[in-house]
């Protein structure tokens, strides 16, 4: 992996930050993107990039290619939550529902941005003789989750796109895989109510939350030559949560 050029979206914190660090430790040149401020990895760059904005993505990819000559790995990690029930019904009345804004915001970042970023880097990967695209799904994309219509729809959609792109891009030497994290101890997750945290741990056969580094290690493996015959797959890194459903 030494000197390979890697783009990690959502690299300002959590899983994205751990992933950028993991690739940097392996000698990669890492372009870390996030909508928030952040720090570059050694030998890399950090840029504020709105992955839901196509011109922003195209400009950021062009900068990476101009600086380092190409892109070898794209980790589509950026994601947001805007949870809510489809319909909240109480005493024979609708008392709440998921808004268009909640739905559209999550689709824009978690699904369309995966498409936009992948479309932007693919020509450069083809020109360079191949590459690896890694997409962030989730175990809830496999079995659903209460109050997450928008999030689950995007994470299921990412799995579908992963399988399509593996078929379309394999002839160019491009491998495409997804990682489906389970209950991971990111700052966002740690802010959940204790009742939800406890339920998540109880649902995980290994009896604990995962760490961002667990997902980073999975991304690194799938990007490496050790996974050279793996494409179109979804790797669950969830402590057995899917098994436990």
C-alpha positions in Angstrom: 0.0 0.0 0.0 3.0 2.3 0.2 2.6 5.5 -1.8 -0.9 4.7 -2.9 -3.3 7.6 -3.2 -6.4 7.3 -0.9 -9.4 9.6 -0.6 -11.4 9.2 2.7 -14.7 11.1 3.0 -16.0 12.1 6.4 -12.5 11.9 7.7 -12.9 14.6 10.4 -13.8 12.3 13.2 -14.9 8.8 14.1 -14.5 6.0 11.6 -13.3 8.3 8.9 -10.5 9.7 11.0 -9.5 6.2 12.1 -9.5 5.1 8.5 -7.4 8.0 7.3 -4.9 7.3 10.1 -4.7 3.6 9.2 -3.9 4.2 5.6 -1.4 6.9 6.5 0.3 4.4 8.8 0.7 2.1 5.8 2.6 4.8 3.9 -0.4 6.0 1.8 -0.9 9.5 0.6 -4.3 10.4 2.1 -6.7 13.1 1.1 -9.0 13.5 4.0 -12.3 15.2 3.3 -15.0 16.5 5.6 -17.5 19.4 5.9 -16.0 20.3 9.2 -12.4 21.4 10.0 -9.8 18.7 10.5 -6.2 17.8 10.4 -4.2 16.2 7.6 -2.5 12.9 8.1 1.3 12.8 7.8 2.2 13.3 4.2 -1.4 14.0 3.3 -3.9 16.8 2.9 -7.2 17.8 4.5 -9.8 19.7 2.6 -13.3 20.9 3.5 -15.4 19.1 0.9 -19.2 18.9 0.7 -19.7 15.5 -0.8 -23.3 16.3 -1.5 -22.2 19.0 -3.9 -21.0 17.8 -7.3 -18.8 20.8 -8.2 -17.1 20.6 -4.8 -16.4 16.9 -5.3 -15.1 17.3 -8.9 -12.8 20.1 -7.8 -11.4 18.1 -4.9 -10.8 15.1 -7.1 -9.0 17.2 -9.6 -6.7 18.6 -6.9 -5.8 15.1 -5.7 -5.0 14.0 -9.3 -3.0 17.1 -10.0 -1.0 16.7 -6.8 -0.4 12.9 -6.8 -1.1 11.8 -10.4 -4.2 9.6 -9.7 -6.4 7.9 -7.2 -5.9 4.3 -6.1 -8.5 4.0 -3.3 -11.8 5.8 -2.5 -13.4 5.2 0.9 -17.0 6.6 0.7 -17.4 6.9 4.5 -19.3 10.2 5.0 -22.7 9.9 6.4 -25.3 11.6 8.6 -28.4 10.8 10.7 -31.8 12.5 10.7 -33.8 9.8 12.5 -37.5 9.8 12.9 -40.5 7.5 12.6 -42.4 7.4 9.3 -45.6 8.2 11.2 -46.1 8.7 14.9 -49.6 7.9 15.8 -51.2 8.5 19.2 -54.8 8.5 20.4 -56.1 8.1 16.9 -54.2 11.1 15.5 -50.9 11.6 13.6 -48.6 13.5 16.0 -45.5 13.4 13.9 -43.9 12.1 10.7 -40.5 12.1 8.9 -40.2 15.2 6.9 -39.1 15.6 3.3 -36.1 17.6 4.6 -35.0 14.7 6.9 -35.3 12.2 4.1 -33.7 14.2 1.4 -30.7 15.3 3.6 -29.8 11.7 4.4 -30.2 10.5 0.8 -28.0 13.4 -0.4 -25.0 12.6 1.8 -25.4 8.8 2.4 -26.4 7.7 -1.1 -26.1 10.3 -3.8 -22.7 11.4 -2.6 -21.4 7.9 -2.8 -22.5 7.9 -6.5 -21.0 11.4 -7.1 -17.6 10.6 -5.6 -17.4 7.3 -7.3 -18.3 8.7 -10.6 -15.6 11.4 -10.2 -12.7 9.1 -9.4 -13.6 6.2 -11.7 -12.1 7.6 -14.9 -8.8 8.3 -13.1 -8.8 4.7 -11.8 -9.4 3.3 -15.2 -6.7 5.5 -16.7 -4.3 4.2 -13.9 -5.1 0.6 -14.5 -7.4 -0.1 -11.6 -8.3 0.8 -8.1 -10.5 0.1 -5.1 -13.8 1.6 -4.1 -15.1 1.0 -0.6 -18.6 2.0 0.5 -20.0 2.5 4.0 -23.2 0.5 4.5 -24.5 -0.6 7.9 -26.0 -3.7 9.5 -29.3 -1.8 9.5 -29.1 -1.8 5.7 -29.3 -5.6 6.0 -32.1 -6.0 8.6 -33.7 -2.6 9.1 -34.1 -0.4 12.2 -36.9 1.4 14.0 -37.1 5.1 13.3 -34.5 5.1 10.4 -36.5 4.9 7.1 -34.1 7.3 5.5 -30.9 5.9 6.9 -31.8 2.3 6.2 -32.9 3.2 2.6 -29.5 4.7 1.9 -27.5 1.9 3.4 -29.5 -0.7 1.5 -29.0 1.4 -1.6 -25.2 1.5 -1.1 -25.2 -2.3 -1.1 -27.1 -2.4 -4.4 -24.7 0.2 -6.0 -21.7 -1.8 -4.7 -22.9 -4.9 -6.5 -23.7 -3.1 -9.7 -20.3 -1.3 -9.8 -18.4 -4.6 -9.1 -20.0 -6.0 -12.2 -19.5 -2.9 -14.3 -15.9 -2.0 -13.3 -14.2 -5.3 -12.8 -13.0 -5.4 -16.4 -11.0 -2.3 -15.6 -9.3 -3.8 -12.6 -11.5 -1.9 -10.2 -12.7 -3.8 -7.1 -15.8 -2.5 -5.3 -16.9 -3.6 -1.8 -19.0 -2.4 1.1 -18.4 -2.6 4.9 -21.4 -2.9 7.1 -20.5 -1.6 10.6 -22.5 -2.6 13.6 -22.7 -0.7 16.9 -19.5 1.4 16.9 -18.3 3.7 19.7 -18.0 6.9 17.8 -18.7 10.3 19.4 -22.1 10.4 17.7 -23.1 7.0 19.1 -21.8 7.8 22.6 -24.2 10.7 22.8 -27.2 8.4 22.5 -29.4 7.8 25.6 -28.0 5.1 27.9 -31.1 2.9 27.3 -30.3 2.7 23.6 -26.6 2.1 24.2 -27.4 -0.8 26.5 -29.8 -2.3 24.1 -27.3 -2.1 21.3 -24.7 -3.9 23.3 -27.2 -6.5 24.4 -28.0 -7.1 20.8 -24.4 -7.8 19.9 -23.3 -11.4 20.6 -19.7 -10.2 21.5 -21.2 -8.1 24.2 -19.5 -4.7 23.5 -19.4 -1.9 21.0 -16.8 -2.0 18.3 -14.2 0.7 17.9 -13.6 2.9 14.9 -10.3 1.1 14.3 -12.2 -2.1 13.8 -13.8 -0.6 10.7 -10.6 1.1 9.6 -8.9 -2.3 9.7 -11.6 -3.8 7.5 -11.3 -1.0 5.0 -7.5 -1.4 4.9 -7.8 -5.2 4.3 -10.3 -4.8 1.5 -8.1 -2.1 -0.1 -4.9 -4.2 0.1 -3.6 -6.8 -2.3 -4.5 -9.4 0.3 -8.1 -8.9 -0.9 -7.2 -8.9 -4.6 -9.9 -11.5 -5.5 -12.7 -9.9 -3.4 -15.3 -7.7 -5.1 -19.0 -7.1 -4.9 -19.2 -8.3 -1.3 -20.5 -6.8 1.9 -18.3 -7.3 5.0 -20.2 -7.1 8.2 -18.1 -5.8 11.1 -20.6 -5.9 13.8 -19.6 -8.2 16.7 -22.2 -10.7 15.4 -25.2 -8.3 15.4 -26.7 -9.6 12.2 -26.3 -13.2 13.5 -28.1 -12.1 16.7 -31.2 -10.8 14.9 
